[in-house]
Amino acid sequence: MSEPATESLKAQFDALHAERETSWDPAKLRANIAQRRALVGSFDPTAIVQTGERVADFTLDLSTGGTVSLDDLISDGPALLIFFRFAGCPACNIALPYYDRQLNPALQSAGVRLVAVSPHLPERGLDAIRTRHGSRL
């Protein structure tokens, strides 16, 4: 018996881009593509936290109110932080539920907490993304 095909995040992003090609103003699409290329081109993987590296203590505001500290997040084991732009970001609304479906089960089995972090203020609609996707993130 064959294994079910693994869902592809790249295919979902490709479909989003294809939709943009048909619905966006060409100048806005070119600007968006240039911005994404610049972000990818300037990314330095050595400048980010590496696997197993400890980070300085921090506190995050929760979308549901209150705060959570690094100590709170790792009180029962390690945590994996994923970052997203904002609740209305189309790519984020593809990626976050994908990570929840494809990555989170294995992380939970290994005792790792998956935490989604955004630079936006909680009152700017961050709870909406949790509600929209029924996510545990």
C-alpha positions in Angstrom: 0.0 0.0 0.0 1.4 3.4 -0.9 1.8 6.3 1.4 -0.5 9.3 0.9 1.1 12.3 -0.9 2.6 14.9 1.4 1.0 18.2 1.1 3.3 20.8 -0.5 3.7 24.3 0.9 5.6 25.3 -2.3 2.6 24.2 -4.4 0.3 26.4 -2.2 2.6 29.4 -2.6 2.8 28.8 -6.3 -1.0 28.8 -6.5 -1.2 32.0 -4.5 1.3 33.6 -7.0 -0.7 32.3 -10.0 -3.8 33.9 -8.5 -1.9 37.2 -8.0 -0.8 37.1 -11.7 -4.4 37.1 -12.8 -5.9 39.5 -10.2 -3.2 42.1 -9.4 -2.3 45.2 -11.2 1.0 44.4 -13.1 2.9 47.2 -11.5 1.9 46.2 -8.0 2.8 42.5 -8.8 6.3 43.5 -10.1 6.8 45.6 -6.9 5.7 42.7 -4.7 8.0 40.2 -6.6 10.9 42.7 -6.3 10.3 43.1 -2.6 10.2 39.3 -2.0 13.4 38.8 -4.0 15.1 41.5 -1.9 14.0 39.9 1.3 15.2 36.5 0.2 18.5 37.9 -1.2 19.3 39.8 2.0 18.5 36.8 4.3 21.6 35.6 6.2 21.0 32.2 7.8 24.1 32.7 10.0 22.4 35.7 11.6 19.5 33.8 13.1 19.3 31.5 16.1 20.8 28.2 15.3 19.5 24.7 16.3 20.2 24.1 20.0 21.3 27.7 20.6 19.7 29.4 23.7 18.2 32.8 23.3 18.0 35.7 25.8 14.9 35.8 28.0 11.9 37.6 26.5 8.2 38.2 27.1 5.5 38.1 24.4 2.0 39.6 24.5 -0.6 37.0 23.9 -3.4 37.6 21.4 -5.8 36.3 24.1 -4.5 38.8 26.6 -1.7 38.6 29.1 1.9 37.7 28.4 4.1 34.7 28.2 7.8 34.5 28.9 10.5 32.3 27.5 10.5 30.4 30.8 6.8 29.8 30.5 7.2 28.5 26.9 9.9 26.0 27.8 8.6 25.0 31.2 7.6 21.6 29.9 10.3 21.2 27.2 11.7 23.0 24.2 9.8 25.4 22.0 10.0 26.2 18.3 9.2 29.7 17.3 7.8 30.5 13.9 7.3 34.1 12.8 4.6 35.6 10.6 3.9 39.1 9.4 0.3 39.8 10.3 -3.2 38.2 10.5 -4.2 39.3 7.0 -1.0 38.2 5.2 -2.0 35.7 2.5 1.2 33.7 2.6 1.0 33.5 6.4 -2.6 32.3 6.2 -1.2 29.4 4.0 1.9 28.7 6.0 0.6 28.8 9.6 -2.2 26.1 9.1 0.3 24.1 7.0 2.8 24.1 9.9 0.0 23.2 12.3 -1.1 20.2 10.1 2.3 19.0 8.9 4.9 20.0 11.5 3.0 20.3 14.8 2.0 16.6 15.2 5.6 15.5 15.1 6.7 18.3 17.3 4.1 17.4 19.9 5.2 13.8 19.8 8.7 15.0 20.6 7.5 17.2 23.4 8.2 20.5 21.5 5.8 23.4 21.6 5.2 25.2 18.3 4.6 29.0 18.9 3.6 31.5 16.2 5.0 35.0 16.8 4.0 38.2 15.0 5.4 41.8 15.4 1.8 43.1 15.3 0.0 44.2 18.4 -2.6 41.7 19.7 -5.4 44.2 19.5 -4.7 44.6 15.7 -6.5 41.3 15.0 -4.0 38.6 15.9 -6.7 36.6 17.7 -8.5 36.5 14.4 -5.9 34.3 12.8 -6.1 31.8 15.7 -9.9 31.8 15.4 -9.9 31.6 11.6 -7.7 28.5 11.5 -8.8 26.9 14.8 -5.1 26.7 15.5 -3.4 25.7 18.6 -0.5 27.9 17.6 
